[in-house]
């Protein structure tokens, strides 16, 4: 046989075998848009995590009015602007001016970034919002590692801002990239020595503790008269939604590292999380809180607490109820100290309509990516921009979270699960596709 013919026969035989094997089953359909997107995200997940690492490394603490931290905030906004510009978005940085501090110092406020990608009026528009500032954190507070160094342990990405809110903001950007009340008691400005003045003064801290203790009882019930008067009544349909929520109380308790909740049943816990107001005491300024003993009587103390409002409570009414209650309690102490009550932030409660189109799109996206029916939940996070957007734009607002219940936002060892971060990017991409279908 001619050697050339031999080679041709071998090649033809191999080709026939491949064709014959292929005809035994129907050919696999080409991957759809979402499958291609998922493959892209999986392939680039290390790159996405690296970007989150770079963002977490920026100490964008907005709570402490310190020049160094304010510069970190400005650096964070510049990094975000650059990231958006690389996507092809037009980015405007809106200057908010400066913050005047009590001592007369002035610090620049971080800008608001407004970015727009695409301007085809025939296509649906989706607006998403997130914040890039974080709560204070230091390793000495109980973090296992430096809070500004993203640390991965068992698929969990620990770092300040990982889940609140740098990770979710980046997940949105990742998805897009795949498509090309303060209360104060004051006696005097200086502290007192307890050995010299103890026992003869109306101590400001004692007054403050009494005031704080008058706000809520041991079962979590708020003691401010009238506070529950405007809470929306509980309907039978709403009761059924709590029964339908998939929540394992034992797992929830263990993951939260809570020995015992105030309530025993799933329904009671969900209702007190989602539909009833709650009051939390956050801290006291002016009291000695370092290790060791400092036997002084603080001359001025500030107590901080918040009330989570629910429909149909009104901020102005609640403010008056709080002030009236505290003034009443304080008057009964016959103290010569001076008390002032001020509301630092007051936000109206907001409840979304889960029958709106974007919720329908989000439900379908969740079913597509995760294969499960989503629970419709409420949450007590203070996100004032949601209602501002809804009232200003007259458009419905969607909350589509990707964090886990044990992420520890605002706490030590804040983290976001790598799986949540990567799969969340796929979810957001699927949501874009579903919104396009609705349009």
C-alpha positions, 0 to 999 in steps of 0.5 A, spaced: 500 500 500 502 506 498 504 510 504 500 516 503 494 512 502 495 508 509 495 515 512 489 517 509 485 510 511 487 511 518 485 518 518 478 517 515 477 511 520 478 516 526 474 521 523 468 515 522 469 513 529 468 520 532 462 521 527 459 514 529 460 516 537 457 523 536 451 520 533 449 515 539 446 521 543 443 528 541 449 534 541 449 538 547 446 545 546 450 551 546 451 554 552 446 560 554 448 567 556 447 566 563 452 559 563 457 563 559 457 568 564 457 563 570 463 560 566 467 567 566 466 569 573 468 562 575 474 563 571 476 570 574 474 569 581 481 569 584 481 576 580 475 578 583 477 576 590 484 580 589 480 586 587 476 585 594 483 585 598 485 591 595 479 595 597 478 592 604 486 594 605 483 601 604 481 604 612 475 608 609 473 609 616 467 614 616 466 614 623 472 617 626 473 625 624 480 624 623 484 627 617 488 620 616 482 616 615 478 622 611 484 621 606 483 614 606 476 615 604 477 619 599 482 614 596 477 609 596 472 613 592 478 614 587 479 607 586 472 606 585 471 611 580 477 608 576 474 601 577 468 604 574 471 608 568 475 602 566 468 598 565 467 604 560 462 608 565 462 615 565 463 617 572 461 624 576 464 625 583 459 630 586 463 634 592 459 635 598 463 640 601 466 639 608 464 637 615 465 642 621 468 639 627 466 641 634 473 644 635 473 648 629 477 644 625 474 642 618 475 636 614 472 634 607 466 630 606 467 624 601 464 625 594 458 621 592 460 617 585 455 617 580 456 613 574 452 611 568 454 605 563 450 605 556 444 610 554 440 607 549 433 609 551 430 603 548 433 598 553 431 598 561 435 602 566 437 599 572 440 603 578 444 600 584 447 603 590 452 601 595 457 605 600 464 604 601 465 607 608 466 602 614 465 602 621 472 602 625 476 596 627 482 594 630 485 587 631 485 589 639 478 589 639 478 581 638 479 580 630 483 574 629 487 578 624 488 585 621 481 587 619 484 591 613 488 585 610 483 580 607 484 573 610 481 567 607 479 561 612 475 555 610 472 559 604 470 565 608 473 572 606 474 576 613 476 583 613 472 590 615 468 592 609 468 585 606 460 584 607 458 591 609 458 594 603 465 593 599 464 586 597 456 587 595 458 593 591 464 589 587 459 583 586 455 588 582 461 591 578 463 584 577 456 582 574 457 588 569 464 587 567 461 580 565 457 584 560 463 588 556 439 618 638 444 621 642 442 623 649 447 627 654 448 628 661 452 634 664 455 636 670 461 640 669 467 639 663 472 636 668 472 630 672 471 629 679 476 624 684 471 619 687 475 619 693 474 627 694 467 628 691 464 621 691 457 620 695 455 628 695 454 629 688 448 627 683 453 623 678 452 624 671 453 617 669 448 614 675 443 619 671 445 616 665 445 609 667 438 610 670 435 614 663 438 608 659 435 603 663 428 606 663 428 605 655 427 597 654 425 591 659 429 585 660 424 582 654 426 587 649 419 591 650 420 598 649 418 602 655 417 609 652 409 610 652 405 610 645 411 607 642 407 601 639 401 605 637 402 606 630 405 599 628 402 596 623 397 591 625 399 584 624 394 580 618 393 573 617 397 573 610 403 576 614 403 571 619 403 565 614 409 569 611 413 567 617 411 560 617 413 559 610 420 562 611 426 557 612 429 558 618 432 553 623 433 556 630 438 551 632 443 553 626 441 560 627 443 560 634 449 557 633 451 561 627 450 567 631 453 564 637 447 566 642 446 562 648 439 564 648 434 568 644 428 572 647 423 568 644 422 561 643 419 560 636 421 561 629 415 566 628 416 570 634 423 571 632 422 573 625 416 578 627 421 581 632 426 582 627 422 584 622 415 587 624 416 590 631 420 596 633 427 595 637 431 599 641 438 598 642 443 601 647 450 602 643 455 606 648 457 611 653 462 617 651 466 620 657 466 613 661 472 610 663 473 603 659 480 602 659 483 596 663 485 597 670 481 602 675 481 610 674 477 612 680 474 618 677 467 621 677 465 623 669 463 630 669 460 629 662 457 623 659 453 621 652 449 615 651 447 613 645 442 608 643 437 607 636 430 605 635 429 601 629 422 604 626 417 600 622 411 601 618 407 606 620 411 609 625 413 616 624 420 619 626 417 626 628 412 623 633 417 618 635 422 623 637 417 627 641 415 620 645 422 619 646 424 626 649 418 626 653 419 620 656 426 621 658 425 628 661 419 625 665 424 620 668 430 625 669 425 630 673 423 624 678 431 624 680 431 631 682 438 632 679 441 638 678 445 636 672 443 638 665 440 633 660 439 634 653 436 629 648 438 630 640 436 626 634 442 625 630 439 621 624 431 620 623 429 616 618 422 614 615 421 606 615 420 603 608 417 597 606 417 594 598 412 592 594 415 585 592 410 584 587 413 589 583 417 587 576 424 587 579 422 582 585 419 578 580 426 578 576 430 577 582 426 571 584 427 568 577 434 569 577 435 566 584 431 560 582 436 560 575 442 560 579 441 557 586 435 552 584 431 555 590 425 559 591 427 565 595 424 567 602 421 575 602 424 578 608 424 584 612 431 587 615 433 592 620 439 595 616 439 603 616 439 604 608 436 611 608 438 612 600 432 606 599 426 611 601 430 617 598 431 613 591 423 611 591 420 618 593 425 622 588 425 617 582 418 615 583 420 608 582 420 601 586 427 599 589 429 592 590 434 589 596 438 583 593 443 581 598 448 576 598 451 576 605 450 571 610 447 571 617 454 570 620 458 575 616 458 580 622 457 586 619 459 592 624 463 587 628 469 583 629 472 578 624 467 581 618 467 576 612 464 574 606 463 567 604 467 566 597 461 562 595 457 568 596 461 573 593 462 569 586 455 566 586 452 573 588 456 576 581 452 570 577 446 572 581 446 579 579 448 578 572 442 573 571 438 579 574 440 583 569 438 578 563 431 577 567 430 585 567 431 585 560 426 580 558 421 583 562 422 590 558 
